Amino acid sequence: MAKKKTKKKKVPSVRIAKKKAWDAFSKYIRLRDQNPDGYIYCVTCGDPKPFTATDAGHWLSRGWSATLFEESNVHGQCKPCNGFKGGRPDDMERFIATTYGTEEVERLRSLKLKVLKRSWAEYEEIRTKYIALYDELLESRGL
């Protein structure tokens, strides 16, 4: 008699969980930065753009895992500034210093050096948090 194969449960992919967490975070950041007129004013060039024409741009690169989901490090940025112009880090740093203070700039700089490896569950927690914050913001704005 042949043995019946049992299906192995798929282990959730950390890479996919990270992408889903980023998608939720990015949506929240862009909605947070959207003005009542429905536009996001790019933090580096000031041009008004619709939600779909913006990114959640980082001052410190997404490569620094410890600052990936730091709200003060990420702001609504037009696609040309965030992509073709390399994020315009000097302009973004000035914006962060003006908005949050130089102490926050230094905190983010020191945080980027921290080695951080998140688990699937941690990414799922981040995703859930930012979906809830997005929904709350939508509701508070009557959207």
C-alpha positions as CSV (number, residue, x, y, z in Angstrom):
1,M,0.0,0.0,0.0
2,A,1.4,3.4,-1.0
3,K,1.9,6.0,1.6
4,K,-0.3,9.0,1.4
5,K,1.7,12.2,1.1
6,T,0.8,14.8,3.6
7,K,0.9,18.4,2.4
8,K,3.4,20.5,4.1
9,K,2.2,23.8,5.4
10,K,3.7,26.7,3.5
11,V,5.9,28.8,5.7
12,P,5.0,32.5,5.2
13,S,7.7,34.3,3.3
14,V,9.4,37.1,5.2
15,R,10.1,38.8,1.9
16,I,6.4,38.9,1.0
17,A,5.5,40.0,4.5
18,K,8.0,42.8,4.3
19,K,6.5,44.0,1.0
20,K,2.9,43.9,2.3
21,A,4.1,45.8,5.4
22,W,5.8,48.4,3.2
23,D,2.7,48.7,1.0
24,A,0.5,49.5,4.0
25,F,3.1,51.9,5.5
26,S,3.5,53.7,2.1
27,K,-0.2,54.2,1.7
28,Y,-0.5,55.6,5.2
29,I,2.5,58.0,4.8
30,R,1.1,59.3,1.5
31,L,-2.4,59.8,3.0
32,R,-0.8,61.4,6.1
33,D,0.9,63.9,3.9
34,Q,-2.0,64.6,1.6
35,N,-3.5,68.0,2.0
36,P,-7.3,68.7,2.1
37,D,-7.1,69.7,-1.6
38,G,-6.3,66.0,-2.4
39,Y,-2.7,66.7,-3.4
40,I,0.6,65.7,-1.8
41,Y,3.1,68.5,-2.0
42,C,6.5,66.9,-2.6
43,V,8.7,67.6,0.5
44,T,11.8,68.2,-1.7
45,C,10.5,70.3,-4.7
46,G,7.1,71.5,-3.4
47,D,5.2,70.4,-6.5
48,P,1.6,69.3,-5.9
49,K,0.9,65.7,-7.1
50,P,-2.0,63.4,-6.8
51,F,-1.7,60.4,-4.5
52,T,-0.9,58.0,-7.3
53,A,1.9,60.2,-8.6
54,T,3.8,60.1,-5.4
55,D,6.0,57.8,-3.4
56,A,6.7,57.4,0.2
57,G,10.3,58.7,-0.1
58,H,13.1,58.0,2.5
59,W,15.7,60.4,3.6
60,L,17.9,57.4,4.8
61,S,17.8,54.6,2.2
62,R,15.4,51.7,2.6
63,G,18.5,49.6,2.8
64,W,18.9,50.6,6.4
65,S,16.4,48.2,7.9
66,A,16.1,50.0,11.2
67,T,14.8,53.2,9.6
68,L,12.6,51.5,7.0
69,F,9.4,52.1,8.9
70,E,10.4,55.3,10.8
71,E,7.7,57.8,10.1
72,S,10.0,60.8,10.5
73,N,12.3,59.3,7.8
74,V,9.6,58.9,5.2
75,H,7.5,61.6,3.5
76,G,5.4,62.1,0.4
77,Q,7.7,62.8,-2.5
78,C,7.0,63.1,-6.2
79,K,8.3,60.2,-8.3
80,P,10.9,62.3,-10.2
81,C,12.5,63.5,-7.0
82,N,12.4,60.1,-5.3
83,G,13.5,58.2,-8.4
84,F,15.3,60.1,-11.1
85,K,16.8,62.6,-8.7
86,G,18.0,60.1,-6.2
87,G,15.6,61.2,-3.4
88,R,17.3,64.6,-3.0
89,P,18.7,63.6,0.4
90,D,20.1,67.1,1.2
91,D,16.7,68.7,0.7
92,M,15.0,65.8,2.6
93,E,17.4,66.3,5.5
94,R,16.7,70.0,5.6
95,F,12.9,69.2,5.7
96,I,13.3,66.7,8.5
97,A,15.5,69.1,10.5
98,T,13.0,72.0,10.1
99,T,10.0,69.8,10.8
100,Y,11.3,67.6,13.7
101,G,14.5,69.3,14.8
102,T,18.2,68.4,14.5
103,E,17.9,66.0,17.4
104,E,15.6,63.8,15.2
105,V,18.1,64.0,12.3
106,E,20.8,62.7,14.7
107,R,18.5,60.0,16.1
108,L,17.8,58.7,12.6
109,R,21.5,58.8,11.7
110,S,22.4,56.7,14.8
111,L,19.4,54.4,14.3
112,K,20.5,53.5,10.7
113,L,23.6,51.8,12.1
114,K,21.5,49.4,14.1
115,V,21.3,45.9,12.7
116,L,17.7,44.8,12.6
117,K,16.3,41.5,11.2
118,R,12.5,41.3,11.4
119,S,10.5,38.2,11.5
120,W,7.3,37.4,9.5
121,A,5.2,38.1,12.6
122,E,6.9,41.5,13.1
123,Y,6.2,42.5,9.5
124,E,2.6,41.3,9.9
125,E,2.3,43.5,13.0
126,I,3.6,46.5,11.1
127,R,1.2,45.8,8.2
128,T,-1.8,45.5,10.6
129,K,-0.8,48.7,12.5
130,Y,-0.6,50.8,9.3
131,I,-3.8,49.4,7.8
132,A,-5.6,50.5,11.0
133,L,-3.9,53.9,11.0
134,Y,-4.8,54.4,7.3
135,D,-8.4,53.5,8.0
136,E,-8.6,55.8,11.0
137,L,-7.1,58.7,9.0
138,L,-9.6,58.1,6.1
139,E,-12.5,58.1,8.6
140,S,-11.3,61.2,10.5
141,R,-11.1,63.1,7.1
142,G,-14.5,61.9,6.0
143,L,-13.1,60.1,3.0
